[in-house]
Amino acid sequence: MKRVLTATGVLLMIGAMIAPSSALAGRAAAVIDFTYISTDGKGNWDYGGGISSSSSKCTSGRKITVYREAGDQDVKIGSDKAIVNFITPEPDDYVWGLQDADGENGTYYASAKKTKKCKKAVSNTQSYPEG
């Protein structure tokens, strides 16, 4: 049996290929700022920063995960959910921070996975010690 591809079939196939990319176009972007790494010299490490977006759905309660660069497989340090910045409250200005008892020198970054409403976001890197 011969199959014939109709014009309608071609249009449906093209639409199926375009739909995923057009769905991404509607997602809001967020910017993650990784602003600090500190340690008390006893093995306790602190990591933190902020996240901003034109959409509060991409900031308030957004899960931020910190990683240490380690070649092919980066090491997950931990996660925190962004909360409103009570020190300098600005619209869509949220902060995140976490602690780790097993930190080590290296280069770190933070990321937030994409959601139905928000694009994936990756921060700048921070190195400890600075250099």
C-alpha positions as CSV (number, residue, x, y, z in Angstrom):
1,M,0.0,0.0,0.0
2,K,1.4,3.3,-1.1
3,R,1.2,6.2,1.4
4,V,0.5,9.6,0.0
5,L,1.4,12.7,2.1
6,T,-1.2,15.3,1.7
7,A,-0.8,19.1,2.1
8,T,-2.7,18.8,5.4
9,G,-0.3,16.1,6.6
10,V,2.7,18.2,5.8
11,L,1.2,21.2,7.6
12,L,0.5,19.0,10.7
13,M,4.1,17.7,10.7
14,I,5.6,21.2,10.4
15,G,3.2,22.4,13.2
16,A,4.4,19.6,15.5
17,M,8.0,20.6,14.9
18,I,7.4,24.3,15.5
19,A,5.1,24.0,18.6
20,P,7.8,23.1,21.2
21,S,9.9,26.2,20.2
22,S,7.0,28.5,20.2
23,A,5.9,27.3,23.6
24,L,9.4,28.3,25.0
25,A,8.9,31.8,23.6
26,G,6.1,32.5,26.1
27,R,8.3,31.7,29.1
28,A,9.7,34.5,31.2
29,A,13.4,34.9,31.8
30,A,15.1,35.2,35.2
31,V,18.5,36.4,36.2
32,I,20.4,34.7,39.0
33,D,23.2,36.6,40.7
34,F,25.7,34.5,42.7
35,T,27.1,37.2,45.0
36,Y,29.0,35.4,47.7
37,I,30.8,32.4,49.1
38,S,32.3,32.5,52.6
39,T,33.7,30.0,55.0
40,D,34.5,30.2,58.7
41,G,37.7,28.1,58.3
42,K,36.1,25.2,60.2
43,G,34.5,23.6,57.2
44,N,31.2,25.5,57.3
45,W,30.5,27.2,53.9
46,D,27.8,29.8,53.0
47,Y,26.6,30.5,49.4
48,G,24.1,33.1,48.4
49,G,22.8,35.6,45.9
50,G,19.6,36.9,44.3
51,I,17.2,36.2,41.5
52,S,15.1,38.7,39.6
53,S,12.5,38.5,36.8
54,S,9.7,40.5,35.2
55,S,7.5,37.7,36.4
56,S,7.1,36.9,40.2
57,K,6.3,33.3,39.1
58,C,10.0,33.0,38.1
59,T,11.4,34.3,41.4
60,S,9.1,33.8,44.5
61,G,9.7,30.3,45.8
62,R,11.9,29.4,42.8
63,K,14.3,26.5,43.7
64,I,17.9,27.5,43.2
65,T,20.6,24.8,43.2
66,V,24.3,25.4,43.7
67,Y,26.9,23.3,41.9
68,R,30.7,23.1,42.1
69,E,32.4,22.7,38.7
70,A,34.2,19.4,38.5
71,G,35.0,18.5,34.9
72,D,32.5,16.2,33.2
73,Q,30.1,15.8,36.3
74,D,29.6,19.0,38.4
75,V,28.9,18.4,42.1
76,K,25.5,19.4,43.5
77,I,26.0,21.3,46.8
78,G,22.4,21.9,47.8
79,S,19.3,23.9,47.1
80,D,17.2,26.7,48.5
81,K,14.0,28.5,47.6
82,A,14.1,32.2,46.8
83,I,12.4,34.5,49.2
84,V,11.6,38.2,49.1
85,N,14.6,40.5,50.0
86,F,13.4,42.2,53.2
87,I,16.6,44.3,53.5
88,T,16.1,46.3,50.3
89,P,12.6,45.3,49.0
90,E,12.3,46.0,45.3
91,P,9.7,44.6,43.1
92,D,10.7,41.1,41.9
93,D,13.9,41.2,44.1
94,Y,14.4,37.8,45.8
95,V,17.3,36.2,47.6
96,W,18.5,32.7,48.2
97,G,21.3,31.2,50.4
98,L,22.4,27.9,51.7
99,Q,25.1,26.3,54.0
100,D,27.3,23.3,53.4
101,A,29.5,21.5,55.9
102,D,31.7,19.8,53.2
103,G,32.8,22.8,51.1
104,E,36.1,23.0,49.2
105,N,37.9,25.4,47.1
106,G,36.7,25.7,43.6
107,T,34.4,27.4,41.1
108,Y,30.6,27.4,41.8
109,Y,27.4,28.5,40.0
110,A,23.7,28.4,40.7
111,S,20.9,27.4,38.4
112,A,17.1,27.1,38.3
113,K,15.3,24.6,36.1
114,K,12.9,25.6,33.5
115,T,9.2,25.5,34.5
116,K,5.9,25.9,32.6
117,K,6.1,29.6,32.9
118,C,9.9,30.3,33.2
119,K,13.1,29.7,31.2
120,K,16.0,27.9,32.8
121,A,18.4,30.3,34.5
122,V,22.1,29.9,35.2
123,S,24.1,32.4,37.3
124,N,27.6,33.8,37.0
125,T,30.4,31.8,38.6
126,Q,32.0,32.5,41.9
127,S,35.4,31.1,42.9
128,Y,36.8,30.4,46.3
129,P,39.4,31.5,47.1
130,E,39.0,34.5,44.7
131,G,41.5,34.5,42.0
